[in-house]
Amino acid sequence: MRETMGFSRLALALAIASLAVIAGGTVGSATLGDTVMASPTSNTAVENSTGEAATTSMDRGTLPDPPEDRIGWEGGYWYNESINVEQSDGLSAAELQRYKYRTMARLEEIRGLEFTDDVEIEFIGTEAVADRTENDISQFRGSDRQWEALFVVGEDREADRVVFETLVGRVAGWAAEEGSESVVLITDDPDEPTAPPRLLAHELAHVLQHQQFDLDADRYRRETLDGEHAKDALVEGEASYLDGVYQQYCANGSWDCVGGGSFATARGDVERDLLPYLGAPYTLGSQYVGHLIDRGGFDAVDDAHRNPPEYSVTALHRERTERARRAGISPAATLTVPDRSNDEWTRREGPDRVGAMALTASIGDDALAWRNGVLYSYTDGSAGGYVWATRWSNETTAEAFAEAYRQRVRSHGGTQRTAAVWEITTGPFADAFSIGRTGATVRIVNAPSIEGLDAIHAGAGPSEQDGSTPQNTASATSAGDTGSPTSADPTTTSPATADGDGPGFGVVASLVALFAVGVARRKTT
């Protein structure tokens, strides 16, 4: 079994292809409108990075070229110039050039940044996607144990393969991050290709980012799901924000836009429970970027590119971000879990980190109470297990998460054996679980059997202190040596509130409901 995804880097345009499925089960340009455009663009007075309002008047006819290249003009076309493009019978080479250059000019006008090089656009058919992307995807990394702990991919499948097949099934196009100046778009008929305006704008936005900020730079490199979510909240969030502004100018008549262009037919095997995790950086990220613009214009986005977020909790959108800033919320001191496994089990190198944005996909806004977390994978050569420790804002929010996780185990047929120990006996998630809390830290240990809990993490199995009578909470059970919050840690003192104004989950019951309803909704969309 492969524990990590050994893929190189490729930025995928899932903003429409997969999020449309989350929103309503169909693929189409309208499904993202309400989500992305909940940003400060309703009056169309969007400012570019120079602080000037982007002009939205439409001049008909051919406009004269400037004496030298400038923002808002590319390849002979102004951003507000009419072009002759008809997609009903596919795009000709000449139509694609006109369409591409005007889209580039419009992105320049919105963003206030210049394309420094030309961009090649390639169309491929749906049947070629898997071959073109095989071993070339880095997003949404993590181990089998990580996705198992989230109850997304069970032990009957390899998680990296499920992630890959889901991406292949929903990707609409991509722009490479390793120095490539090209865009690949998927179409049902490469001989008569079409490109929805928003998809073309999204992928060209990535090329603009790369030309201006070098997306291949080390500062964008991430090794965990949380880190990838944090970085993509900026990279994918900005592209989604820009394509949303572009779409609004088209919708309100400020710009004359190319009509038609359908998304390629969905294909392949898709794990629907993955889609909220894959889509989070696009939906939440676009709102995060909108919040940056509200506070400091595109200069604030430029600053974020110079120092991309490391933790997704710092990249949650708008009100979430502002509440976090006021509360002084940031990841707590390093969280560690000692290796307490016996000689039969081996801990994999380096922990995964499932952060706030991933948990938002499961438990909603309440994930803002997350402070830090590590998930270590274990193997005995034939089976696997994990130890997952998370730290929360206070004891109340920690117990809320612990209870939510117990509810998730129950939803998969789990039975409580002792106060802290649970067991699922059938299905892809059949395993034993120890769920305990010490202060604001929750420790979850997973093993193939109840006896294996102590083998993976000594002290996690049933004990005299644990008792034999099932109880509703596990607050008396040791969470292991994961580090205890102290009064000196300002991130452990934020109060949980029932009205949702604070950074906590609110009441435990509401979190459990969010957790369970979120799962049910994903399974029915």
RODO-2510 file (C-alpha; in nm, 4 decimals, decimal comma):
residues 525
     n   res          X          Y          Z
     1     m     0,0000     0,0000     0,0000
     2     r     0,1279     0,3476    -0,0835
     3     e     0,1134     0,5788     0,2169
     4     t     0,1846     0,9076     0,0392
     5     m     0,1023     1,0572    -0,2964
     6     g     0,4242     1,0805    -0,4965
     7     f     0,2936     1,3225    -0,7538
     8     s     0,4596     1,6274    -0,9072
     9     r     0,2844     1,9612    -0,9160
    10     l    -0,0149     2,0464    -1,1329
    11     a    -0,2819     2,3078    -1,0666
    12     l    -0,6221     2,1704    -1,1622
    13     a    -0,9360     2,3671    -1,2528
    14     l    -1,1889     2,1993    -1,0284
    15     a    -1,3598     2,5279    -0,9537
    16     i    -1,6447     2,4518    -1,1907
    17     a    -1,6192     2,0874    -1,2811
    18     s    -1,6352     1,9473    -0,9276
    19     l    -1,7994     2,2266    -0,7310
    20     a    -2,0985     2,2168    -0,9632
    21     v    -2,1554     1,8631    -0,8463
    22     i    -2,1419     1,9738    -0,4830
    23     a    -2,3832     2,2587    -0,5462
    24     g    -2,6490     2,0753    -0,7358
    25     g    -2,5344     1,7603    -0,9080
    26     t    -2,4887     1,9098    -1,2535
    27     v    -2,2036     2,0684    -1,4395
    28     g    -2,2652     2,4196    -1,5640
    29     s    -2,1351     2,7743    -1,5410
    30     a    -2,4290     2,9037    -1,3387
    31     t    -2,3859     2,6721    -1,0435
    32     l    -2,0923     2,8612    -0,8958
    33     g    -2,2324     3,2108    -0,9352
    34     d    -2,3902     3,2587    -0,5939
    35     t    -2,0991     3,0966    -0,4131
    36     v    -1,8090     3,2828    -0,5654
    37     m    -1,9818     3,6134    -0,6129
    38     a    -2,0630     3,6556    -0,2472
    39     s    -1,7773     3,9009    -0,2724
    40     p    -1,7526     4,2798    -0,3057
    41     t    -1,8334     4,2994    -0,6768
    42     s    -2,2080     4,3579    -0,6894
    43     n    -2,1720     4,7217    -0,7907
    44     t    -1,9070     4,6368    -1,0568
    45     a    -1,6783     4,9085    -0,9163
    46     v    -1,3910     4,6682    -0,8760
    47     e    -1,0523     4,8287    -0,8296
    48     n    -0,7341     4,7063    -0,9887
    49     s    -0,4070     4,6912    -0,7956
    50     t    -0,3274     5,0541    -0,8785
    51     g    -0,6402     5,1647    -0,6913
    52     e    -0,8146     5,2769    -1,0092
    53     a    -1,1647     5,1589    -1,0895
    54     a    -1,1705     4,9071    -1,3706
    55     t    -1,3488     5,0665    -1,6662
    56     t    -1,6592     4,8766    -1,7731
    57     s    -1,7844     5,0761    -2,0714
    58     m    -1,7956     4,8950    -2,4041
    59     d    -1,6562     5,0623    -2,7134
    60     r    -1,7811     4,8937    -3,0298
    61     g    -1,5511     4,8267    -3,3213
    62     t    -1,1782     4,7944    -3,3627
    63     l    -0,9748     5,0072    -3,1246
    64     p    -0,6260     5,1419    -3,1999
    65     d    -0,3269     4,9658    -3,0497
    66     p    -0,1264     5,1464    -2,7801
    67     p     0,2299     5,2562    -2,8598
    68     e     0,3576     4,9885    -2,6191
    69     d     0,2165     4,6998    -2,4200
    70     r     0,0019     4,8067    -2,1284
    71     i    -0,2450     4,6681    -1,8756
    72     g    -0,5801     4,5977    -2,0399
    73     w    -0,4377     4,5259    -2,3858
    74     e    -0,2968     4,1960    -2,5135
    75     g    -0,2130     4,0543    -2,8546
    76     g    -0,3834     4,3370    -3,0412
    77     y    -0,7070     4,3408    -2,8364
    78     w    -0,8316     4,5757    -2,5666
    79     y    -1,0275     4,4383    -2,2728
    80     n    -1,3393     4,6326    -2,3811
    81     e    -1,3137     4,5579    -2,7530
    82     s    -1,5748     4,3601    -2,9425
    83     i    -1,4557     4,0410    -3,1101
    84     n    -1,6111     3,8073    -3,3631
    85     v    -1,6217     3,4627    -3,1986
    86     e    -1,8938     3,2006    -3,2449
    87     q    -1,8623     2,8725    -3,0521
    88     s    -2,1656     2,6850    -3,1831
    89     d    -1,9532     2,5018    -3,4400
    90     g    -1,6348     2,4976    -3,2322
    91     l    -1,3542     2,7500    -3,2102
    92     s    -1,1331     2,8060    -3,5108
    93     a    -0,7675     2,8871    -3,4538
    94     a    -0,8322     3,2532    -3,5334
    95     e    -1,1340     3,2689    -3,3004
    96     l    -0,9353     3,1094    -3,0194
    97     q    -0,6619     3,3713    -3,0571
    98     r    -0,9086     3,6586    -3,0370
    99     y    -1,0892     3,4959    -2,7445
   100     k    -0,7666     3,4253    -2,5570
   101     y    -0,6115     3,7683    -2,5959
   102     r    -0,9230     3,9595    -2,4958
   103     t    -0,9645     3,7355    -2,1897
   104     m    -0,6026     3,8022    -2,0958
   105     a    -0,6575     4,1759    -2,1389
   106     r    -0,9659     4,1607    -1,9163
   107     l    -0,7834     3,9746    -1,6420
   108     e    -0,5120     4,2405    -1,6584
   109     e    -0,7727     4,5138    -1,6235
   110     i    -0,9351     4,3473    -1,3233
   111     r    -0,6139     4,2472    -1,1486
   112     g    -0,3891     4,5376    -1,2445
   113     l    -0,1054     4,3031    -1,3435
   114     e     0,0550     4,2402    -1,6818
   115     f     0,0964     3,9147    -1,8695
   116     t     0,4663     3,9077    -1,9498
   117     d     0,4545     3,6234    -2,2040
   118     d     0,2114     3,4660    -2,4455
   119     v     0,0067     3,1618    -2,3438
   120     e    -0,0444     2,8440    -2,5426
   121     i    -0,3876     2,6791    -2,5187
   122     e    -0,4362     2,3112    -2,5930
   123     f    -0,7608     2,1151    -2,6115
   124     i    -0,7792     1,7441    -2,5315
   125     g    -1,0683     1,4978    -2,5296
   126     t    -1,2097     1,3394    -2,2159
   127     e    -1,0537     1,0045    -2,2989
   128     a    -0,7042     1,1563    -2,2835
   129     v    -0,7322     1,3122    -1,9376
   130     a    -0,6154     1,0119    -1,7353
   131     d    -0,3078     0,9539    -1,9538
   132     r    -0,2118     1,3217    -1,9463
   133     t    -0,2463     1,3594    -1,5682
   134     e    -0,1176     1,0200    -1,4492
   135     n     0,1454     1,0687    -1,1771
   136     d     0,1224     1,4444    -1,2215
   137     i    -0,1073     1,5683    -0,9448
   138     s     0,0049     1,6992    -0,6068
   139     q    -0,3072     1,8606    -0,4677
   140     f    -0,5002     1,7005    -0,1820
   141     r    -0,2067     1,4927    -0,0688
   142     g    -0,2060     1,2635     0,2304
   143     s    -0,1922     0,9039     0,3434
   144     d    -0,4507     0,6290     0,3257
   145     r    -0,4918     0,6654     0,7016
   146     q    -0,5792     1,0355     0,6721
   147     w    -0,8716     0,9732     0,4390
   148     e    -0,9754     0,6726     0,6470
   149     a    -0,9786     0,8873     0,9629
   150     l    -1,2111     1,1311     0,7841
   151     f    -1,4401     0,8390     0,6854
   152     v    -1,3975     0,9215     0,3173
   153     v    -1,1994     0,6249     0,1805
   154     g    -1,2023     0,2928     0,3645
   155     e    -0,9435     0,0162     0,3820
   156     d    -1,0912    -0,1604     0,0797
   157     r    -0,9376     0,1020    -0,1538
   158     e    -0,6134     0,2923    -0,1975
   159     a    -0,6786     0,6563    -0,1163
   160     d    -0,4343     0,8036    -0,3666
   161     r    -0,6041     0,6115    -0,6482
   162     v    -0,9498     0,7257    -0,5375
   163     v    -0,8331     1,0882    -0,5218
   164     f    -0,6744     1,0604    -0,8652
   165     e    -0,9822     0,9043    -1,0273
   166     t    -1,2087     1,1659    -0,8707
   167     l    -0,9900     1,4483    -1,0017
   168     v    -0,9798     1,2918    -1,3473
   169     g    -1,3568     1,2570    -1,3413
   170     r    -1,4205     1,6221    -1,2586
   171     v    -1,1284     1,8272    -1,3888
   172     a    -1,2162     2,0771    -1,6608
   173     g    -0,8663     2,2029    -1,7343
   174     w    -0,5341     2,2882    -1,5816
   175     a    -0,2371     2,5193    -1,5846
   176     a     0,0953     2,3700    -1,4793
   177     e     0,2890     2,5290    -1,1936
   178     e     0,6386     2,4307    -1,3055
   179     g     0,7262     2,7072    -1,5466
   180     s     0,4784     2,6129    -1,8164
   181     e     0,3136     2,8948    -2,0065
   182     s     0,0330     2,6725    -2,1330
   183     v    -0,3251     2,5864    -2,0482
   184     v    -0,4943     2,2542    -2,1173
   185     l    -0,8736     2,2503    -2,1507
   186     i    -1,0903     1,9375    -2,1710
   187     t    -1,3592     1,9260    -2,4364
   188     d    -1,5970     1,6581    -2,5625
   189     d    -1,4776     1,7115    -2,9213
   190     p    -1,1190     1,8327    -2,9719
   191     d    -1,1928     1,8808    -3,3442
   192     e    -1,4640     2,1360    -3,2582
   193     p    -1,3496     2,2641    -2,9185
   194     t    -1,5345     2,5103    -2,7003
   195     a    -1,4352     2,6947    -2,3829
   196     p    -1,6776     2,8478    -2,1312
   197     p    -1,5635     3,2054    -2,0555
   198     r    -1,5272     3,1427    -1,6842
   199     l    -1,3131     2,8330    -1,7293
   200     l    -1,0801     3,0099    -1,9715
   201     a    -1,0505     3,3056    -1,7327
   202     h    -0,9747     3,0762    -1,4378
   203     e    -0,6882     2,8965    -1,6079
   204     l    -0,5407     3,2112    -1,7604
   205     a    -0,5506     3,3633    -1,4124
   206     h    -0,3171     3,0851    -1,2983
   207     v    -0,0731     3,1684    -1,5759
   208     l    -0,0848     3,5345    -1,4727
   209     q    -0,0079     3,4287    -1,1156
   210     h     0,2842     3,2198    -1,2304
   211     q     0,4299     3,4928    -1,4477
   212     q     0,4064     3,7475    -1,1670
   213     f     0,4817     3,5399    -0,8567
   214     d     0,6483     3,2141    -0,9729
   215     l     0,4109     2,9494    -0,8396
   216     d     0,6948     2,6987    -0,8506
   217     a     0,8828     2,8855    -0,5759
   218     d     0,9605     2,6998    -0,2554
   219     r     0,7301     2,9224    -0,0527
   220     y     0,4297     2,7532    -0,2189
   221     r     0,5498     2,3981    -0,1430
   222     r     0,3410     2,2033     0,1070
   223     e     0,3646     1,8541     0,2555
   224     t     0,0254     1,8102     0,4238
   225     l    -0,3402     1,8389     0,3307
   226     d    -0,3766     2,1394     0,5603
   227     g    -0,0765     2,3115     0,4061
   228     e    -0,2056     2,2414     0,0560
   229     h    -0,5462     2,3790     0,1521
   230     a    -0,3831     2,6921     0,2953
   231     k    -0,1733     2,7588    -0,0146
   232     d    -0,4612     2,6809    -0,2523
   233     a    -0,6924     2,9113    -0,0602
   234     l    -0,4717     3,1822    -0,2077
   235     v    -0,3809     3,0356    -0,5479
   236     e    -0,7138     2,8759    -0,6380
   237     g    -0,9094     3,1259    -0,4328
   238     e    -0,7699     3,4183    -0,6309
   239     a    -0,8352     3,2473    -0,9658
   240     s    -1,1920     3,1718    -0,8542
   241     y    -1,2402     3,5300    -0,7355
   242     l    -1,1151     3,6690    -1,0663
   243     d    -1,3232     3,4367    -1,2810
   244     g    -1,6230     3,5353    -1,0674
   245     v    -1,5653     3,9065    -1,1293
   246     y    -1,5250     3,8306    -1,4998
   247     q    -1,8526     3,6362    -1,5001
   248     q    -2,0389     3,9169    -1,3259
   249     y    -1,9258     4,1735    -1,5813
   250     c    -2,0586     3,9395    -1,8480
   251     a    -2,3860     3,8778    -1,6656
   252     n    -2,4684     4,2424    -1,5938
   253     g    -2,3920     4,3599    -1,9469
   254     s    -2,0841     4,5640    -1,8619
   255     w    -1,8835     4,3472    -2,0994
   256     d    -1,9823     4,1863    -2,4255
   257     c    -1,8837     3,8233    -2,3741
   258     v    -1,8470     3,5140    -2,5885
   259     g    -2,1534     3,2936    -2,5635
   260     g    -2,1748     2,9163    -2,5549
   261     g    -1,9056     2,6757    -2,4605
   262     s    -2,0055     2,3753    -2,2543
   263     f    -1,8106     2,1827    -1,9979
   264     a    -1,6851     1,8389    -2,0892
   265     t    -1,9026     1,5456    -1,9917
   266     a    -1,8262     1,4023    -1,6477
   267     r    -1,6358     1,0758    -1,6696
   268     g    -1,4745     0,8050    -1,4620
   269     d    -1,5272     0,6979    -1,1046
   270     v    -1,5936     0,9797    -0,8610
   271     e    -1,5928     0,9545    -0,4810
   272     r    -1,8582     1,2066    -0,3913
   273     d    -1,7502     1,2283    -0,0267
   274     l    -1,4177     1,3699    -0,1483
   275     l    -1,5725     1,6615    -0,3316
   276     p    -1,6188     1,8950    -0,0326
   277     y    -1,2514     1,8500     0,0594
   278     l    -1,1397     1,9099    -0,2985
   279     g    -1,3682     2,2084    -0,3402
   280     a    -1,2943     2,3916    -0,0142
   281     p    -0,9965     2,5966    -0,1431
   282     y    -1,2050     2,7243    -0,4345
   283     t    -1,5203     2,8262    -0,2488
   284     l    -1,3661     2,9323     0,0829
   285     g    -1,0530     3,0588    -0,0898
   286     s    -1,2391     3,2988    -0,3174
   287     q    -1,4033     3,4521    -0,0135
   288     y    -1,0708     3,4677     0,1704
   289     v    -0,9217     3,6593    -0,1234
   290     g    -1,2280     3,8829    -0,1279
   291     h    -1,1664     3,9588     0,2392
   292     l    -0,8038     4,0484     0,1653
   293     i    -0,9218     4,2864    -0,1077
   294     d    -1,1781     4,4423     0,1268
   295     r    -0,9027     4,5191     0,3761
   296     g    -0,6165     4,6218     0,1477
   297     g    -0,7057     4,5916    -0,2187
   298     f    -0,5031     4,3699    -0,4490
   299     d    -0,1892     4,4909    -0,2712
   300     a    -0,2966     4,2643     0,0154
   301     v    -0,3228     3,9724    -0,2276
   302     d     0,0261     4,0520    -0,3584
   303     d     0,1525     4,0446     0,0002
   304     a    -0,0123     3,7076     0,0562
   305     h     0,1680     3,5681    -0,2500
   306     r     0,4977     3,6799    -0,0990
   307     n     0,4134     3,4899     0,2209
   308     p     0,1431     3,2286     0,1456
   309     p    -0,0482     3,0949     0,4461
   310     e     0,0895     2,7810     0,6120
   311     y    -0,2245     2,6827     0,8039
   312     s    -0,5695     2,6833     0,6503
   313     v    -0,7238     2,8221     0,9705
   314     t    -0,5583     3,1543     0,8830
   315     a    -0,7069     3,1469     0,5325
   316     l    -1,0754     3,1122     0,6090
   317     h    -1,2920     3,3697     0,4417
   318     r    -1,4237     3,7075     0,5419
   319     e    -1,6074     3,7022     0,8750
   320     r    -1,4243     3,3868     0,9799
   321     t    -1,0887     3,5501     0,9115
   322     e    -1,1851     3,8732     1,0869
   323     r    -1,3141     3,6888     1,3936
   324     a    -0,9947     3,4875     1,4057
   325     r    -0,7813     3,8018     1,3783
   326     r    -0,9677     3,9771     1,6597
   327     a    -0,9431     3,6705     1,8828
   328     g    -0,5721     3,6329     1,8176
   329     i    -0,6306     3,2885     1,6733
   330     s    -0,3335     3,1108     1,5250
   331     p    -0,2053     2,7541     1,5418
   332     a    -0,0818     2,6702     1,8897
   333     a     0,2666     2,5552     1,9812
   334     t     0,3907     2,2415     1,8086
   335     l     0,1732     1,9408     1,8855
   336     t     0,3559     1,6089     1,9189
   337     v     0,2580     1,2489     1,9893
   338     p     0,5208     1,0115     2,1282
   339     d     0,5597     0,6776     1,9514
   340     r     0,4155     0,4261     2,1984
   341     s     0,3810     0,1363     1,9562
   342     n     0,5199    -0,2091     2,0315
   343     d     0,7782    -0,3937     1,8217
   344     e     0,5162    -0,5244     1,5780
   345     w     0,4121    -0,1803     1,4593
   346     t     0,6105     0,0877     1,2764
   347     r     0,5241     0,4556     1,2604
   348     r     0,5527     0,6187     0,9216
   349     e     0,7844     0,9173     0,8926
   350     g     0,6310     1,2608     0,9264
   351     p     0,2736     1,3286     1,0394
   352     d    -0,0148     1,4357     0,8217
   353     r    -0,1983     1,7500     0,9268
   354     v    -0,5732     1,7654     0,8724
   355     g    -0,6561     2,1281     0,9375
   356     a    -0,9457     2,3643     0,9774
   357     m    -1,0377     2,3905     0,6100
   358     a    -1,0658     2,0139     0,5699
   359     l    -1,2734     1,9919     0,8869
   360     t    -1,4899     2,2760     0,7594
   361     a    -1,5927     2,0375     0,4821
   362     s    -1,7287     1,8093     0,7547
   363     i    -1,8375     2,0305     1,0440
   364     g    -1,8867     2,3731     0,8905
   365     d    -1,7773     2,7047     1,0406
   366     d    -1,7186     2,5446     1,3782
   367     a    -1,3834     2,4142     1,2550
   368     l    -1,2462     2,7616     1,3295
   369     a    -1,1937     2,6365     1,6859
   370     w    -0,9151     2,4068     1,5572
   371     r    -0,5713     2,5078     1,6841
   372     n    -0,3384     2,2307     1,5682
   373     g    -0,3306     1,8641     1,4811
   374     v    -0,1093     1,5722     1,3783
   375     l    -0,2022     1,2323     1,2392
   376     y     0,0573     0,9540     1,2476
   377     s     0,0144     0,6407     1,0364
   378     y     0,1239     0,2967     1,1592
   379     t     0,1707    -0,0379     0,9850
   380     d     0,2550    -0,3935     1,0894
   381     g     0,3343    -0,4905     0,7306
   382     s    -0,0161    -0,6061     0,6439
   383     a    -0,2593    -0,3781     0,8290
   384     g    -0,2659    -0,0146     0,9269
   385     g    -0,3741     0,2150     1,2046
   386     y    -0,3283     0,5739     1,3170
   387     v    -0,3022     0,8123     1,6097
   388     w    -0,4714     1,1473     1,5473
   389     a    -0,4305     1,4267     1,8020
   390     t    -0,6062     1,7616     1,7629
   391     r    -0,5987     2,0678     1,9861
   392     w    -0,8974     2,3019     2,0117
   393     s    -0,9693     2,6471     2,1511
   394     n    -1,0855     2,5159     2,4904
   395     e    -1,2249     2,2083     2,6632
   396     t    -1,5786     2,2720     2,5407
   397     t    -1,4858     2,2849     2,1737
   398     a    -1,2548     1,9854     2,2152
   399     e    -1,5334     1,7782     2,3715
   400     a    -1,7665     1,8900     2,0937
   401     f    -1,5285     1,7518     1,8324
   402     a    -1,4810     1,4301     2,0298
   403     e    -1,8563     1,3805     2,0479
   404     a    -1,8924     1,4591     1,6795
   405     y    -1,6357     1,1912     1,6017
   406     r    -1,8190     0,9401     1,8200
   407     q    -2,1305     1,0215     1,6227
   408     r    -1,9427     0,9543     1,3008
   409     v    -1,8373     0,6136     1,4331
   410     r    -2,1980     0,5424     1,5351
   411     s    -2,3188     0,6363     1,1864
   412     h    -2,1014     0,3582     1,0451
   413     g    -2,2480     0,0966     1,2803
   414     g    -1,9990     0,1467     1,5610
   415     t    -2,0691     0,0060     1,9072
   416     q    -1,9334     0,1506     2,2306
   417     r    -1,7406    -0,1189     2,4214
   418     t    -1,6121     0,0907     2,7124
   419     a    -1,6174     0,4592     2,7994
   420     a    -1,3474     0,5379     2,5451
   421     v    -1,3368     0,2355     2,3145
   422     w    -1,5587     0,1807     2,0138
   423     e    -1,5705    -0,0871     1,7471
   424     i    -1,7050    -0,1069     1,3911
   425     t    -1,7326    -0,4746     1,2965
   426     t    -1,8307    -0,4641     0,9284
   427     g    -1,7703    -0,2513     0,6205
   428     p    -1,4708    -0,0621     0,4821
   429     f    -1,4170     0,1229     0,8121
   430     a    -1,4293    -0,1897     1,0331
   431     d    -1,1767    -0,1183     1,3110
   432     a    -1,1409    -0,0363     1,6777
   433     f    -1,1283     0,3247     1,8002
   434     s    -1,0157     0,4891     2,1210
   435     i    -1,1577     0,8408     2,1517
   436     g    -1,0362     1,0412     2,4485
   437     r    -0,9896     1,4002     2,5600
   438     t    -0,7456     1,5654     2,7979
   439     g    -0,8183     1,9339     2,8413
   440     a    -0,8411     2,0925     2,4975
   441     t    -0,6683     1,8008     2,3228
   442     v    -0,8529     1,5098     2,1611
   443     r    -0,6699     1,1859     2,0850
   444     i    -0,8137     0,9249     1,8471
   445     v    -0,6368     0,5904     1,8108
   446     n    -0,7368     0,3454     1,5384
   447     a    -0,6360    -0,0214     1,5137
   448     p    -0,7615    -0,3355     1,3360
   449     s    -0,8841    -0,4755     1,6699
   450     i    -0,9474    -0,3675     2,0269
   451     e    -0,6352    -0,5549     2,1339
   452     g    -0,4388    -0,3626     1,8725
   453     l    -0,5141    -0,0245     2,0295
   454     d    -0,2542    -0,0743     2,3025
   455     a    -0,0141    -0,2227     2,0471
   456     i    -0,0236     0,0975     1,8394
   457     h    -0,0388     0,3417     2,1302
   458     a     0,0160     0,2019     2,4799
   459     g    -0,2632     0,3074     2,7107
   460     a    -0,5225     0,3528     2,4369
   461     g    -0,6985     0,0187     2,4919
   462     p    -0,9504    -0,0795     2,7588
   463     s    -0,8211    -0,0542     3,1129
   464     e    -0,9447    -0,0639     3,4693
   465     q    -0,9486     0,3145     3,4722
   466     d    -1,1527     0,3164     3,1545
   467     g    -1,4120     0,0867     3,3092
   468     s    -1,6412    -0,1572     3,1370
   469     t    -1,9598     0,0490     3,1357
   470     p    -2,0218     0,2581     2,8247
   471     q    -2,0638     0,6295     2,8983
   472     n    -2,1563     0,9327     2,6943
   473     t    -1,8206     1,1066     2,7201
   474     a    -1,4545     1,0157     2,7319
   475     s    -1,3312     1,3191     2,9229
   476     a    -1,1701     1,1052     3,1934
   477     t    -0,9646     0,9057     2,9442
   478     s    -0,6040     0,9987     2,8879
   479     a    -0,5402     1,1630     2,5539
   480     g    -0,1752     1,0634     2,5619
   481     d     0,1325     1,2826     2,5909
   482     t     0,0158     1,5249     2,3288
   483     g     0,0952     1,8357     2,5272
   484     s    -0,1452     2,0203     2,7523
   485     p    -0,2686     2,3721     2,6865
   486     t    -0,1590     2,6234     2,9456
   487     s    -0,2927     2,9569     3,0581
   488     a    -0,0008     3,1220     2,8792
   489     d    -0,1341     3,0048     2,5447
   490     p    -0,3745     3,2771     2,4239
   491     t    -0,5317     3,0424     2,1705
   492     t    -0,6764     2,8134     2,4386
   493     t    -0,8858     3,0733     2,6196
   494     s    -1,1358     3,1804     2,3532
   495     p    -1,4864     3,1075     2,4837
   496     a    -1,7302     2,8949     2,2892
   497     t    -2,0634     3,0621     2,2328
   498     a    -2,4012     2,9269     2,1384
   499     d    -2,4870     3,2177     1,9105
   500     g    -2,1954     3,1584     1,6729
   501     d    -2,0235     3,4930     1,7297
   502     g    -1,7201     3,3437     1,8986
   503     p    -1,4606     3,1137     1,7507
   504     g    -1,5987     2,8021     1,9200
   505     f    -1,8378     2,5363     1,7997
   506     g    -2,1304     2,6623     2,0025
   507     v    -2,3307     2,3925     2,1773
   508     v    -2,2212     2,0329     2,1319
   509     a    -2,5549     1,9295     1,9869
   510     s    -2,5305     2,1790     1,7022
   511     l    -2,1867     2,0500     1,6045
   512     v    -2,3033     1,6903     1,6014
   513     a    -2,5975     1,7926     1,3864
   514     l    -2,3696     1,9803     1,1438
   515     f    -2,1345     1,6840     1,1228
   516     a    -2,4109     1,4322     1,0577
   517     v    -2,6203     1,6496     0,8266
   518     g    -2,3129     1,7440     0,6226
   519     v    -2,2427     1,3788     0,5578
   520     a    -2,6023     1,3048     0,4670
   521     r    -2,6147     1,6002     0,2291
   522     r    -2,2984     1,4931     0,0486
   523     k    -2,4346     1,1436     0,0049
   524     t    -2,7552     1,2684    -0,1545
   525     t    -2,6338     1,5452    -0,3887
***
